[in-house]
Amino acid sequence: MREAVIVDAVRTPVGKGKPGGALSGLHPVDLHAHAIRALLERTGIDPAAVEDVISGAVGQIGEQSGNTARWAALSAGLPESVPAVTVDRQCGSSQQAISFAAQGVLSAAYDVVIASGVESMSRIPIGSQTAGRSIFGDGIAERYPEGLVPQGVSAELIADKWNLSRARLDTFAAESHHRAAAAWADGRFDGEVAPLAGLTRDESVRPSTSVEVLAGLKPAFRADVWERRFPQLDWRVTAGNSSPVNDGAAAVLITSSETASRLGLRPRARIHTTAVVGDDPLFMLTGVIPATEKVLGKAGLSLSDIDAFEVNEAFASVVLAWQAETGADLAKVNVNGGATAIGHPLGASGARLMTTLLSVLEQTGGRYGLQTMCEAGGLANATIIERL
């Protein structure tokens, strides 16, 4: 029986996604190419052996458009004969790229494939691709006559439904920064990051962040239109307990186990099970809950079998609601910090989380790791890997 294995994974440090950020001077193609090039160098694989590059990107406009994966692959030095494709499952785009790559290997469509992702939010601001126009059309307006809402409002609805106080959100966010800062101080990120443009560490991590500092921030998504529609909300979500905007890229080399053996490559993990779900598009970000249930069911595993979790911290309320429903031990969740601190370069985050999950399993000696991400539109991916 064929197996899809991860030979290696690498990411850039995550930069602040604004003008003047450490990576803001890099074209998204060059940012992306750096991660792919670093992956090729680390594994020593013949670039001509790569059969496809499947990449995630969310803002597919301007410098990040035109099948940006193809240009990153060529910029990284892959032969012209190697194809590439860019996928969009919103924040889970590169996690979906990993799933597509694994499915291709399992079906024998591929023996060697790179899954990757990129987002330069300093150059392609979030929402640029809509150009201020509605993405929904008449059918969605008829199906959801009260209207859908921005993600920040969804995060507020989640905080309200699960009774997550402002103090709880801020405490979780501060802990994310402290964990990430400790991981950098202890060298736990050193093996997964390929520095560039003078940046050697994640730029958004704030070691001195405290609950008291975060408590001084104003709600980020409060507005008259939403207060009228949702008078019950206390408005607890701030820039401090949400992920920042960021620049970054990551890449993962996936092969069959037979191919890895033939090429003399030592796999780090097996892709055990993947799943994707749809959920309520109003709450939008709660898909991680059914996605976790689905992937565990498909895998024949229980929550107690999982040694490490990477749950994307788009908003603190998302992870805390997920924890409340699953009962997961937060000591095993985002051990080296999460996106609140490290950052959330949208199209790159799925591959970034996978890169970090591999590190955590190896650092802790764990066997199974589970990664899940909420995604716009009420979607979520979940992936279980087994350390080898």
N, C-alpha and C positions, 0 to 999 in steps of 0.2 A: 504494500500500500504506500502510495507516495505521501511524503510529508513536505510541508513548506516550512523552511527554517530561516531564521534571521542570522546572517553571518556577522553583520556589524551595523552600527548606527552612529551617526554623528550629527551634531547641531552647531550652529553658530552661537556665540553669545547673543542674548536678546537685547536689542537697543531700544531706547525710547523712540516712539513713533511720532516724532515732531521735528520741525526744522531745527537743526543744531544737534539732534541726537547723533550718537557716535556712528551710526550706520546710515544716516540720512543722505549722505553724499554718494552712496552706492546705488547704481541702477538695480532694480529688482532682479534682472537677469544675472548680473554679476554677483549679487548676494546669494542667489539660489545656486549658481554655478560653484561658488566656493564650497558649499556643503557637499555637492556631488563630487567635486574634485577631491575633497578631503576623504570622502568615503572610498573612492578608487585608490587613493594612496595608502590608506590604512589597510585595505584588504589585499592590495597587490593584484587584484583581478585584471585580466586583459580587458580593456574597455570594449573591444570588439565582441566579447562574449555576452555583453548585455543585450537582451532581446527587446526590451522596451523600458521606457521611463514613464512612470505614471505619477503625476504630481498634482497637489492641491493648491489652489489659489482662490481667494474669495473676490477680491476687487479686480475682476478681469476687464480692465479698461486702461487706456493710455499705455504706460510703460509696462503694465502687467497683463496686456491683452495679446491677441494673436497667437494663441497656444504658447504661452510663455515657457512651458516645459521644454518645448523643442529648442528654443533659443538658449535656455540654460544648459541643456545637454550638449549642444554644440560649443557653447562658451567654455564648458568644463573639459572639452577635449575629446568627447566621445566621437567615434566615427560618424560620418554622414549617414551611414547605413542603419544606424540605431534610431528607431522611431521614438516618439514621445507624445504624450497626451495630457491635457490639463482637465481636471475634474472639479466640480463644485458641489459639495454637500455642506456649504457654508462653513461654520467653524470646524466641522469634522472632516473637511476635505482631504487632508493628508492621512487621517486615520482610514478614511474610505479608500484612498489610494493604496494603503497597505493591505486592506481587505481584498481589493481587486487584484493586486499583485499575488497575494497568497492563493486566491481562487484560480488565477491563471496557472500557477505552478501546480496546484493540486489536479487541475484538469489536463496537465501536460501541454498546455498552450505555450508555456515558458519553462525554461530551466533556470534562467538568471534574469532578474528584473530589479530595477531600482524604483522604490516608492519614496516620494519626497514631497516637500511643500515649501511655500514661500509667502511672505506678506511684507510689503514695505508700506506701512501705514503712514509714514512721514511723507511719502511721495504720492500714495494713492489713499487719501483719507477715507475712512469708513463711510459707506453709502455712496461713494463717487459714481458707482456704476448705474445708479438709478437716476442720476441727474435731476433730482427733485420731482420725478414723476412716479405715479403709482405703479407698483409691480403686480397688482392683483387682478384687475379686469372686472367685468360686470358679474361674472359667475361667483366670484369670491364675495363680492359685495352682497349678493343675494343670499349666499349661504351663511354669511356672518354679518347680518344687517346692523348690529351694534358697532361693528368695526373691530379690527385687530389693533394691537398696540405695540409700541417699541419695546425692545428687550428689557430696558431698564424698568419699565412699568410692569412687565411680566415678573421681573425679579421682586418688585414690591408686592405683587399679588401672592407670590410664593411665600415671602416673609410673613405676610398676613395670614395666609391659610395655615401655615405650620407654626404660627405664633412664635416667630423668631425675633427676639428683641433687638433693638439697635446695639445694645451692649454685647449681645451674643455675636452679632455679625462683626462688630469691631474687634472683639477678642479673637475670633477666628482669623481675621485678616492680619492682625498683629502677629499671631503665631506663625502664619505663613511666611512673613518677612523674617522672623527669627529663625525658623527652620532653614530657609534658603541661605541666610547669612551664615549660619553654622555649617551648612554643607559646603559653602565656598571656603570658609576658614579651615575646615578639616580636609580639604582637597577632594571631596566626594564628587565634584563636578568636573574635575580636571580631565578625566579620561573620556568625557563625552563631548567636549567643546573644542572646536577648531577656531582659535582667535582670528580676527581680521580687523583691518582698519584701525589698529591700535587698541581695540576693545578686547579685553581678556576675560571680563566677567559680565554677568547680566546687569544692565544699567539701571533697572528699575527697583532693584532690591534696596531696601532702606533698613539697615540693621538697628537703627535707633527708634524706629517706629514704636509707638506705644498706644494702648487703648485710650489714654488721656489725649494724645495728639489727634487720633482719629475721631474722637468724640467732638472735636471742634469743627469738623467739616459739615457743610450744609448738604441736605438731600440734593442729589444730582438730577432727578427726573421729575421733581414736583412742578406742576404747571396747572393753570386754571382749568384747562380742558379736561385733564385727568382727575383733578380734585372734584369737579362736578360729576364726573361719571363714577368715580370710586370714592365716595365720601368716607368710607370706612378705613381707608389707608392712613397710617401714621407717618409714612414717608421716612423710611429707615435706610434706604440704599444711597450710598455716597460714592464719590470717586475713591475713597479709601478702602471700602469693603467690596469694591468691584475690581476687575482686571483693568490695567491701563491699556493704552494703545501702543503698539510696538512694531519693530522691524526684526525679522529673523528668518532663518531657513533651517531645514533639517533633511537628512536623507538616510534611507535604510536599504541595505542589500538583502534581497530575499532570493533563495534558491531552493531547489529540491535537495533533500538530504543526500541523495545519490550523487548529484552534481557537486555538492560541497565536498564529499569524500573524493570524488574523481579529481577535483581541482586542488585538493590538499588544503581546503578551508575548514576551519573549526567553527561550527555554528555556536552561537551564544544561547539561542532559545528556539523552541518550536512554536509556531502559531497554532494554538490548540483549537480555538473556536472563535468565530466572528458572528456578530448579529447587528441588525439595524432595525429600528422601530420608528413608527410615527405616533404622535401624541397630540394633545390639545394645543392648537396653535395660538390660543389666547394666553395660556400659561407658558407655552412655547418651550420652556427650558426644563421641564419635568420629565422629558423622555429618558433621562439617565436611569430613572427608577424602573420602568418596564424593560429597558434595554439590559440592565443588570440581571433582572429576573430571567429574561429570555436567554441570554448567553450562558448563564449558569445551568439552566435547564437543558440546553442543547449540549453542553459539555458534560452533563452528568455529575456536576460538582455542586457543593454547597458553599455558602459564604465562608464558613469556617475553614474551607480548603485553601482559600486565597491568602497568600502571605503578604502581598503588597497591592495597594490600589493607587491608581492615578485617576482622579476625578477632576476634570478641568474646572478651575475656579473662575469661570466667567463672572460669577457673582458669588459671594459667600453664601447667600441664601440658597443657591442651587445645591451646593455640597451639603449643607446642613439639613435641607429637606430630604435629600437622598439618604443621608445617614439616619435620619429619623425613621424613614420607611424601611430601610434594609437592616438596621441595627449594627452596621459595620463599626469596628473599633477604629476611632479616629487616630489612634496611635499608628495604625497601618496605612493611613490615607495621606498621600502627598508628603511622604516622610521627609523629603528634601525641599519642602516648600512647594507652593503651587503658583498658578498664574497670577494671583493677586500680587505676588512679589516678583516672580520671575518674568512675568509678562505674557501676553496673549497675541502673538503675531498670527492672525486668524488662520490663513491657509497652511501655515507651518506647524500649528500647535499639535495636531494629531501625531505627526512624526516626532516632534519635540518631546511630547509625553512618553512616546514609546522608547525613545532614546534614554530618558530618565528612568523609566520603569525597569529597563534592562540593568541599569546601574544599581538601582535599589535592590533588585533581587540578588545580584552578585555581592553587594555589600552586606546584605543581611543573611545570605545563604538560603533565601526562600526558594520555593519550587514554582508556585503559580502566582502570576500577576494578572490583575484585571484593570483595564483602562476603559473609561467611558467619557463621552463628551456630549454636552447639550448643543443643539444646533438650531438656527433660526427656522421658523416654520413648524416647530414642534417635532423635531427629529432628534435622534441620538444613535450613535454607534457604540458598540461595546466589543472588546477584544480580550481574550484570555491567552496568555503565553505561558509556556513551561520552560523554565531555565534548564539548559543542558550542561 
